[in-house]
């Protein structure tokens, strides 16, 4: 794994990848590099305008790339269901899209926005695409978490932060949910004998638009400028930040429930196995989150029952 780069991505010809939030940042780089290696890539984006711009940019950078834009709003379960109705082949699902430290709000279905978008939307999408993933040889599900999962464990009695909202705690909880989801999905896939691998990754500190979106939404100009300055001084590029995701998505030695991140203090550098909080490996917590997620979304995973 030492020194791993995009040059080491195996040929992806014949494979179809779905990348959420692929219109910019880590998602765009992930989609571009998969397309460069021959994959057919579906850019799953909430904004069709930004999605079309991303497609044009990607095709300009990778002439002949096989890419398709499809609208997906992870904050609206009706949109998730509509996206999954195509019945297309899916070999790789990259659950990348997310929001960070946003002011309190709710999704179209009434869930706290960060938990609803970062976890529940991806939980529902993965479940609805699972028949296609199970039918594909050597399929993978890669969910992008964050070292910010250290900021909050799951509170099963208050998944939607109804007893008090703190933006960074809520973000940390949603990233813990990503890891617990991966843990439980991997356990169920292994128990079923399926070939699908569920793994997780995180980018360390990478410069994307995610850090400044929250302050901008609230008009907090000073905070926005500070975040932007931090990105310029301390963060690695989106190209580097996407490497752990690309490794988890394509490297032949990736194992179920692995967590890949940057090598240098989990901050930047080449992909390597990353430390994670013990609570993200808790079987009981994973099962409970799974049960609640099924109840809240109405999506169950046929063939992967506990």
N, C-alpha and C positions, 0 to 999 in steps of 0.2 A: 504493500500500500504506500510505502515511502515514495514521495515525489510523484504520486499519481496525478495525471492531468487529462484533459479532454482527448489527447492523443491516444490514451489507453482505453477509450470507450470501444467495446467490441462493435462489429458491424450490426446494425439494427434493421437491415433490409428485411422486408416482409412483416415487420412488427408495427402495430398501431398503438400510439401513446396518446393519452388524454392528459393535458396539463392544465390545472385550474390556475386562474390568475396569470395567464401567459402573456398579457399585453405589456408587461414591463418588469423591471427588476429581475429577481431570481427566476421567476417563471418564464420570462422571455428568454433568458440565457439557456435555461433547461430545454425549452422547446427548440431553440435554434440549434443547439448541439446535438440533440436527438435527430433532428431533421438532417443535419450535416452528415450523420452516420447512416442515413438511409431510411429512417423510420417515417412512416406516415404520422403526422402530428396534428391532433385536434387542439386548437387553442380555445379553451373554455373561459370566456370572459364576460363579465357583467356589462361592460360598456361596449356596444357594437362599434362606436366611433373609434375608441382607442384600440379595439381589437382589429379593425380594418387597417389602422395605421401600423400595428405590429406585424400583421401579415405582409404588408407592402415592404416594411423594413427587413423582415426576415428573408423574403424572397430576393431582395436586393443583396443581402449578405450571403445567401446560399442559393444561387441560381439553380432552378430545377427542383427546389424543395417541394415535397408533397405535404402541403399544409391546408387546413380547413379551419375556418372560424365558426364557432357555434356559441350562441348566447347561453350563459349560465349565471344565475343570481343565487348564490349560496344562502342568502338571507330570505329566500322565498322557496318553500318546499314545492310549490306548484311548478316553479321554474326548474328545480332539480328533477322532478318527475318527468317533465316535458323533455329535458335534455336526455334522460336515460331511455326514452321510448324509441330511439332510432334503431336499436337492435344491432348496431354495428359491432364488429370485432373490436375487442380491447385486450391488448397484451400487457399494457403498462398504464397504471393510473398514478399520477403524481398529484397528491393533495397539497397544493402549494399555496393557494390563495388565503388571504387573511387580513384582519384589521388589528391595529395595535393601539392600546391606551386611548380609546375613543371616549368622548363624553357619553354619558348614559343614554341609551336608546334601545329600541326593540326592533326585531326583525318583523317581516310581514306576518309571521305566525305568532308573534308575541314573546319571543325569547330574547333575553338580554343579548345585545348585538354581538359581542365578542364570543360568547359561548355558542350562540346560534350560528354564526358564520364560520368561525374557526373549527368548531367541533361538530355540531349537529348537522350542518349542511354537508360536510364531508362524510359523516357517518351515513347519512341517507344516500348520498351519491354512491359511495362504495357498495352499500347493500343492494342498490338497484342495478349496479353494473356487475355484481358478483356472478350472475349466471354467465355473462360473457367472459369474465376473467377465468372462471373455472373451466370454460371450454377451450381456452387458449393454452398452448404448451408453454411452460416456464413463465407464467404470468407473475407480475409483481404489483404490489400496492405500496407506494412510498408516501409517507405523511411527514410534512415538514413541521417540526416543533421548534423549540427555542430553549436556550439556557435560562430564559426567563421563567421556565416552568418552576424554577426554584422559589419564585415569588409567591406561589400559592398552591396548596393542595386542594383537591376536590372536596367540597362540602356537600355531601349527598342530600342534605336537607335544605340546601339553598343554591341549587345549580344556577339559577338565574339572578343571583345577587339581589334578591328582593328584601333582604334584611339590612341592606346597606351596600352602597356601591363605591368602590375605589378602583379607578381605571387600571392601575398597574397590577393590583391583586387579581382583578377579573381577567386581565390578559394572561397572567401567570397560570391561573386556573384553567384557562382554555388550552394553554400549551401543555399542562399536565394531562388534560383530557386527551390531547392528541397522542401522548405516549401511552396512557392507559388503554386507549382504543387500539393502538398498535399491538400492545402486549396481549390483550384479550383476543384480537383478531388472529394473531399469530398462533396462539394456543389452540383456537378452534380449527384453524386450517390444518395444523399439524395433526390434531386428533382425528380429523376427517380423512386424512390421507391425501389431501389435495396438494397439487404441485405449486400452488400459488404461494409466494413469499410475501409476508407483510413486514416491512422495515420502516425505520424512521431516520430522519436526518435533521441537522440544524446548521445554519450558515455561520455561526459565530457572530461577529459584529460586521455586517456588510452594509454598504451604503446603498439604500433603496429609498423609494418614496414613502415607505411604511413609517419611518420614524417621524416625519414631519406632517403626516396626514392628520393626526389627532389635534395637535396645536393649531393647524390651519383651519380645521373644522370649527374650532371655538374662537378663532380670531386672536389667539394668543401669539402675537408676532414675536415677542422676545423669546418665548419658548421655541418657536419654530426656527428662529435664527440660531439659537444655541444648538438645537438638534442638527441643523444643517452644518454648523461649524464642527461639531463632533464627528459627523460623517467625513468631512474633509480631512480632519487631522488623524483620527483614530481608526476609521473603518477600512476594511478591505473592499475591493470592487465587487460589483454584482457578479462579474465573471468568476472571481475566486470564491465568493460566497455560495455559488451554485454547485461547486465541485462535490461537496458531500452528498447533495441530492442526486447528482449524476452518478456518483459512485454507487450509492444505494440502489439506484435504478438499473444499473447495467453490469456492475462488476460480478464476475462468476463466483466469487467466494462469499457473497453476502448471505448471512444467516437470518432465519426468522427472528423477529423482535430485536434485531441489532439497532444500534443508535450511532450514526456516523456524524462526525463534526470535524472542525479544523484541528490541526495537530498542535499548534502553539497556544498553550494555555486555554484551549477550547475557544479561542478568539479569532485566529487567522491561520492560514497555512494549508498544507495538503490534507486530504481526508484521512481520518483515523478513527478507530473506535472511541466513542466519547463516554465520559462518565455521565450517569443520570441519577436523580434522587431515588432513594429506596422506595418511596411511595408510588413511583411509576411502575414498579414491578410487583405490586400487591395484587394477588389473584382475586381476593375478595372484593377489593375496590374496583378492579376491572370488570368483574361480573356485574356488580351493582350499577356501575355507570352504563354498561351495555344494556341492562334491563331498562333503565330509565330512558336511555336514548331511543330504544325501540318504542317505548310508550309515548314519548314526546313527538317523535317523527312519524310514527305509524309504519316504519320500515323494519321488516324482519329479514333475517338472512337464511333463506331456505337451504337446508343441507348442512348448516353450520350451527345447529342447535347445541346447547350446552350439554 
